[in-house]
Amino acid sequence: MVTRQNPPKTFAIATHPAQPEAAEEARTIATQLTKLGLKHVLSASIYEPQLKRKLKSGAADFLVALGGDGTMLRAGHLVAPLGVPVLGINRGRFGFLMEIGQTGCKERFQQLVSGDFWIENRMMLHCVHRRLEEFLGEWHVLNDVVISRGQYVRPIQLTASLDGYLLASYNADALIVSTATGSTAYALAAGGPILPPELRNILIVPVAPHLSVDRSIILSEGSKVVVKVNTSHQAVLSADGQPPVILKDGDTVEASAGEYSVSFIRFEDPGYFYRNLNQYMERSPITGGFV
C-alpha cells in the first residue's frame, strides 16, 4: 500500500570513489536540498568510515546514493542494518535500482520534502559459509550469492538441499542463489525468471549446466537452501559482486531470508517496476553512461 510519509529533515550523500567527478554533482544536489529546508550532514565515498558513523548515529534521515546499480548495492549494505531509507540518483549505464534519472531531480525533491513518496522494502539474503561445520563467514546480500568455478575452465559439482532434503544436483559453471531484486541481474542474464521486487522468495538459477538440471527453481517464502561443493579443483563464492572467497571440496553455503531489508524511497506507483523493465529491455545497457 502506498502512503504518504513524514518529510525528512536531514540527509547524507554517498558517491563511488571510481567516479571523482560525482563530487561536483553531490555538491549541486546538496545545495538544492538545502534550499528546500533540509540539513546536509555529509557527502562522502560509499566506503568512507565517517559516512557509516554518521548514519549509525542517526544524524541522517535518508541517504542519497549517487551513481549506478553498484553504488546502490553498496548503499543497501550500509543502510539496511540501520533502517535508513536510500534514494538512488542514477549516473550509471543501467540504473535499474535507481529512482531518479540524470534529469528531474528538482521535481522529485519537491515531492520528497512534502512527504509525497513511499517506502519499498526489498528482502536481503543471509548467507553463511561453513567448512566441516566451522563458521567461516557471512554476508547480507541484496542481489545474489554466486558459487562458481575458479581458475580452471571446467564445471563444478554442486548439490542443493532445501530445508534438509535434497533438491537438485548440478554440474555447471555456477549456481546463482538470488533475491527477487537479483532476478533482474545476473540471474536474468543466465535465463532465470523475473520476480516482482516485493516477493520474499529465493530463486536458484544454474549457469551453463551440463547434463544436469537446467531449469530455474523458485523457492517458497521462508525456505532455507544449502549448497554443497563437490569438486577436485577450485571453486569460488561471490556475494553481491564482492571479492571472491575460495571454496573447497565439502564446503557449504547456506542462504535464507535475512533479518534486514533495504528501504528504497519511491515516487511513482508500484507499477514503475514493469515500466522500467520494459524500457531497459528495449535498449542496450552497454552504451553510454558510467560504470
FIZA-90271 format. One record per residue (C-alpha): residue number from 1; residue in three letters; x, y, z. Coordinates in steps of 0.02 Angstrom, whole numbers. Example, Ala and Ser with C-alpha at 12.3 -4.5 7.8 and 13.67 -1.06 7.14 Angstrom:
BEGIN
SITE; num; residu; x; y; z
SITE; 1; ALA; 615; -225; 390
SITE; 2; SER; 684; -53; 357
***
This chain:
BEGIN
SITE; num; residu; x; y; z
SITE; 1; MET; 0; 0; 0
SITE; 2; VAL; 67; 172; -48
SITE; 3; THR; 52; 301; 92
SITE; 4; ARG; 121; 474; 123
SITE; 5; GLN; 274; 485; 234
SITE; 6; ASN; 337; 606; 364
SITE; 7; PRO; 451; 728; 271
SITE; 8; PRO; 636; 701; 309
SITE; 9; LYS; 740; 838; 388
SITE; 10; THR; 920; 782; 364
SITE; 11; PHE; 1017; 689; 229
SITE; 12; ALA; 1188; 622; 179
SITE; 13; ILE; 1256; 587; 5
SITE; 14; ALA; 1361; 436; -48
SITE; 15; THR; 1465; 429; -207
SITE; 16; HIS; 1577; 296; -285
SITE; 17; PRO; 1766; 325; -269
SITE; 18; ALA; 1790; 273; -450
SITE; 19; GLN; 1686; 424; -503
SITE; 20; PRO; 1779; 578; -435
SITE; 21; GLU; 1675; 691; -548
SITE; 22; ALA; 1521; 641; -447
SITE; 23; ALA; 1583; 752; -304
SITE; 24; GLU; 1530; 908; -400
SITE; 25; GLU; 1359; 834; -434
SITE; 26; ALA; 1344; 792; -250
SITE; 27; ARG; 1376; 974; -207
SITE; 28; THR; 1239; 1028; -328
SITE; 29; ILE; 1115; 904; -253
SITE; 30; ALA; 1160; 959; -76
SITE; 31; THR; 1129; 1141; -123
SITE; 32; GLN; 959; 1100; -200
SITE; 33; LEU; 901; 1002; -48
SITE; 34; THR; 969; 1131; 74
SITE; 35; LYS; 870; 1268; -13
SITE; 36; LEU; 714; 1163; 18
SITE; 37; GLY; 748; 1166; 205
SITE; 38; LEU; 842; 1003; 231
SITE; 39; LYS; 1004; 991; 329
SITE; 40; HIS; 1156; 920; 238
SITE; 41; VAL; 1252; 806; 357
SITE; 42; LEU; 1392; 739; 247
SITE; 43; SER; 1445; 694; 69
SITE; 44; ALA; 1573; 555; 57
SITE; 45; SER; 1630; 398; -33
SITE; 46; ILE; 1518; 249; -2
SITE; 47; TYR; 1669; 165; 81
SITE; 48; GLU; 1713; 312; 195
SITE; 49; PRO; 1706; 257; 379
SITE; 50; GLN; 1642; 429; 431
SITE; 51; LEU; 1486; 402; 324
SITE; 52; LYS; 1443; 243; 418
SITE; 53; ARG; 1472; 328; 585
SITE; 54; LYS; 1356; 472; 539
SITE; 55; LEU; 1218; 355; 481
SITE; 56; LYS; 1238; 244; 633
SITE; 57; SER; 1220; 395; 747
SITE; 58; GLY; 1052; 437; 670
SITE; 59; ALA; 1114; 603; 601
SITE; 60; ALA; 1035; 575; 429
SITE; 61; ASP; 852; 534; 395
SITE; 62; PHE; 896; 464; 224
SITE; 63; LEU; 1045; 429; 112
SITE; 64; VAL; 1063; 487; -68
SITE; 65; ALA; 1159; 358; -171
SITE; 66; LEU; 1234; 447; -322
SITE; 67; GLY; 1299; 327; -454
SITE; 68; GLY; 1241; 165; -535
SITE; 69; ASP; 1172; 0; -475
SITE; 70; GLY; 1340; -47; -400
SITE; 71; THR; 1336; 107; -290
SITE; 72; MET; 1157; 66; -242
SITE; 73; LEU; 1206; -110; -190
SITE; 74; ARG; 1344; -44; -77
SITE; 75; ALA; 1225; 86; -7
SITE; 76; GLY; 1100; -52; 30
SITE; 77; HIS; 1231; -149; 127
SITE; 78; LEU; 1269; 8; 227
SITE; 79; VAL; 1093; 65; 272
SITE; 80; ALA; 997; -99; 291
SITE; 81; PRO; 1055; -139; 470
SITE; 82; LEU; 1018; 41; 519
SITE; 83; GLY; 845; 56; 443
SITE; 84; VAL; 893; 214; 347
SITE; 85; PRO; 799; 237; 181
SITE; 86; VAL; 902; 264; 24
SITE; 87; LEU; 863; 371; -129
SITE; 88; GLY; 954; 320; -288
SITE; 89; ILE; 1003; 452; -416
SITE; 90; ASN; 1070; 372; -574
SITE; 91; ARG; 1229; 422; -660
SITE; 92; GLY; 1271; 247; -722
SITE; 93; ARG; 1234; 146; -878
SITE; 94; PHE; 1089; 43; -817
SITE; 95; GLY; 1024; 108; -652
SITE; 96; PHE; 883; -18; -634
SITE; 97; LEU; 881; 4; -445
SITE; 98; MET; 889; 194; -452
SITE; 99; GLU; 737; 305; -428
SITE; 100; ILE; 787; 467; -515
SITE; 101; GLY; 874; 490; -682
SITE; 102; GLN; 1000; 623; -726
SITE; 103; THR; 856; 744; -753
SITE; 104; GLY; 701; 779; -650
SITE; 105; CYS; 785; 798; -481
SITE; 106; LYS; 703; 964; -436
SITE; 107; GLU; 526; 897; -457
SITE; 108; ARG; 565; 740; -356
SITE; 109; PHE; 650; 840; -218
SITE; 110; GLN; 491; 944; -201
SITE; 111; GLN; 393; 783; -177
SITE; 112; LEU; 520; 724; -51
SITE; 113; VAL; 506; 874; 64
SITE; 114; SER; 316; 864; 50
SITE; 115; GLY; 312; 683; 107
SITE; 116; ASP; 242; 633; -62
SITE; 117; PHE; 335; 468; -77
SITE; 118; TRP; 326; 289; -15
SITE; 119; ILE; 448; 161; 52
SITE; 120; GLU; 481; -1; -41
SITE; 121; ASN; 563; -136; 64
SITE; 122; ARG; 673; -262; -27
SITE; 123; MET; 723; -426; 54
SITE; 124; MET; 905; -469; 82
SITE; 125; LEU; 979; -643; 93
SITE; 126; HIS; 1080; -700; 241
SITE; 127; CYS; 1219; -814; 177
SITE; 128; VAL; 1338; -918; 283
SITE; 129; HIS; 1496; -1009; 227
SITE; 130; ARG; 1547; -1164; 325
SITE; 131; ARG; 1686; -1294; 312
SITE; 132; LEU; 1662; -1454; 412
SITE; 133; GLU; 1531; -1362; 514
SITE; 134; GLU; 1656; -1223; 554
SITE; 135; PHE; 1588; -1048; 526
SITE; 136; LEU; 1699; -955; 401
SITE; 137; GLY; 1598; -802; 353
SITE; 138; GLU; 1428; -723; 325
SITE; 139; TRP; 1352; -594; 208
SITE; 140; HIS; 1191; -496; 191
SITE; 141; VAL; 1158; -480; 4
SITE; 142; LEU; 1031; -381; -94
SITE; 143; ASN; 1056; -463; -265
SITE; 144; ASP; 1134; -635; -256
SITE; 145; VAL; 1267; -753; -197
SITE; 146; VAL; 1355; -850; -336
SITE; 147; ILE; 1450; -1014; -315
SITE; 148; SER; 1556; -1038; -471
SITE; 149; ARG; 1709; -1124; -544
SITE; 150; GLY; 1876; -1042; -511
SITE; 151; GLN; 2028; -1030; -624
SITE; 152; TYR; 2002; -1199; -707
SITE; 153; VAL; 1885; -1194; -856
SITE; 154; ARG; 1783; -1345; -809
SITE; 155; PRO; 1615; -1363; -721
SITE; 156; ILE; 1595; -1395; -536
SITE; 157; GLN; 1478; -1515; -450
SITE; 158; LEU; 1354; -1442; -328
SITE; 159; THR; 1206; -1509; -229
SITE; 160; ALA; 1066; -1400; -164
SITE; 161; SER; 963; -1454; -14
SITE; 162; LEU; 800; -1372; 38
SITE; 163; ASP; 754; -1374; 222
SITE; 164; GLY; 862; -1528; 247
SITE; 165; TYR; 806; -1626; 93
SITE; 166; LEU; 900; -1646; -72
SITE; 167; LEU; 828; -1527; -201
SITE; 168; ALA; 942; -1549; -352
SITE; 169; SER; 1118; -1592; -409
SITE; 170; TYR; 1211; -1482; -532
SITE; 171; ASN; 1360; -1500; -648
SITE; 172; ALA; 1380; -1320; -704
SITE; 173; ASP; 1492; -1168; -717
SITE; 174; ALA; 1398; -1087; -573
SITE; 175; LEU; 1241; -1083; -468
SITE; 176; ILE; 1155; -918; -428
SITE; 177; VAL; 1053; -901; -269
SITE; 178; SER; 956; -740; -289
SITE; 179; THR; 828; -625; -211
SITE; 180; ALA; 683; -551; -309
SITE; 181; THR; 791; -396; -331
SITE; 182; GLY; 931; -501; -403
SITE; 183; SER; 813; -585; -526
SITE; 184; THR; 843; -439; -646
SITE; 185; ALA; 1033; -450; -628
SITE; 186; TYR; 1149; -599; -662
SITE; 187; ALA; 1005; -721; -640
SITE; 188; LEU; 912; -640; -785
SITE; 189; ALA; 1068; -648; -895
SITE; 190; ALA; 1078; -834; -856
SITE; 191; GLY; 900; -862; -915
SITE; 192; GLY; 808; -851; -750
SITE; 193; PRO; 632; -781; -725
SITE; 194; ILE; 592; -605; -666
SITE; 195; LEU; 512; -593; -494
SITE; 196; PRO; 410; -445; -429
SITE; 197; PRO; 527; -346; -314
SITE; 198; GLU; 419; -359; -158
SITE; 199; LEU; 425; -550; -153
SITE; 200; ARG; 524; -638; -17
SITE; 201; ASN; 557; -795; -118
SITE; 202; ILE; 729; -864; -158
SITE; 203; LEU; 774; -901; -340
SITE; 204; ILE; 901; -1034; -393
SITE; 205; VAL; 974; -1022; -568
SITE; 206; PRO; 1110; -1136; -641
SITE; 207; VAL; 1238; -1062; -760
SITE; 208; ALA; 1289; -1168; -911
SITE; 209; PRO; 1230; -1334; -837
SITE; 210; HIS; 1297; -1491; -921
SITE; 211; LEU; 1192; -1650; -917
SITE; 212; SER; 1105; -1592; -758
SITE; 213; VAL; 957; -1489; -701
SITE; 214; ASP; 944; -1341; -820
SITE; 215; ARG; 790; -1254; -752
SITE; 216; SER; 773; -1115; -626
SITE; 217; ILE; 683; -1152; -463
SITE; 218; ILE; 582; -1027; -360
SITE; 219; LEU; 576; -1075; -177
SITE; 220; SER; 431; -1036; -62
SITE; 221; GLU; 444; -893; 61
SITE; 222; GLY; 537; -943; 219
SITE; 223; SER; 642; -1079; 137
SITE; 224; LYS; 824; -1113; 178
SITE; 225; VAL; 938; -1182; 43
SITE; 226; VAL; 1109; -1261; 74
SITE; 227; VAL; 1228; -1279; -73
SITE; 228; LYS; 1368; -1406; -51
SITE; 229; VAL; 1526; -1400; -158
SITE; 230; ASN; 1589; -1564; -230
SITE; 231; THR; 1745; -1527; -331
SITE; 232; SER; 1926; -1581; -354
SITE; 233; HIS; 1976; -1407; -413
SITE; 234; GLN; 1948; -1228; -359
SITE; 235; ALA; 1776; -1152; -334
SITE; 236; VAL; 1734; -976; -276
SITE; 237; LEU; 1593; -883; -190
SITE; 238; SER; 1545; -704; -230
SITE; 239; ALA; 1414; -608; -131
SITE; 240; ASP; 1339; -460; -224
SITE; 241; GLY; 1493; -450; -334
SITE; 242; GLN; 1613; -427; -189
SITE; 243; PRO; 1789; -502; -197
SITE; 244; PRO; 1781; -692; -216
SITE; 245; VAL; 1804; -814; -73
SITE; 246; ILE; 1891; -980; -108
SITE; 247; LEU; 1784; -1135; -81
SITE; 248; LYS; 1850; -1310; -53
SITE; 249; ASP; 1775; -1482; -79
SITE; 250; GLY; 1640; -1512; 52
SITE; 251; ASP; 1611; -1328; 92
SITE; 252; THR; 1430; -1271; 111
SITE; 253; VAL; 1343; -1106; 79
SITE; 254; GLU; 1178; -1078; 170
SITE; 255; ALA; 1054; -948; 109
SITE; 256; SER; 890; -891; 186
SITE; 257; ALA; 787; -732; 202
SITE; 258; GLY; 886; -613; 310
SITE; 259; GLU; 830; -505; 455
SITE; 260; TYR; 871; -347; 357
SITE; 261; SER; 781; -262; 214
SITE; 262; VAL; 836; -115; 108
SITE; 263; SER; 712; 30; 110
SITE; 264; PHE; 703; 121; -57
SITE; 265; ILE; 621; 292; -74
SITE; 266; ARG; 496; 285; -218
SITE; 267; PHE; 393; 422; -301
SITE; 268; GLU; 299; 329; -437
SITE; 269; ASP; 162; 200; -410
SITE; 270; PRO; 216; 17; -388
SITE; 271; GLY; 190; -13; -574
SITE; 272; TYR; 355; 81; -601
SITE; 273; PHE; 447; -86; -595
SITE; 274; TYR; 364; -153; -752
SITE; 275; ARG; 376; 13; -844
SITE; 276; ASN; 561; 23; -808
SITE; 277; LEU; 584; -160; -853
SITE; 278; ASN; 504; -132; -1022
SITE; 279; GLN; 612; 22; -1052
SITE; 280; TYR; 775; -63; -1006
SITE; 281; MET; 738; -221; -1104
SITE; 282; GLU; 715; -116; -1261
SITE; 283; ARG; 886; -34; -1253
SITE; 284; SER; 1063; -96; -1232
SITE; 285; PRO; 1136; -67; -1058
SITE; 286; ILE; 1314; -63; -1126
SITE; 287; THR; 1304; 103; -1218
SITE; 288; GLY; 1341; 269; -1135
SITE; 289; GLY; 1345; 320; -953
SITE; 290; PHE; 1464; 268; -818
SITE; 291; VAL; 1504; 107; -726
***
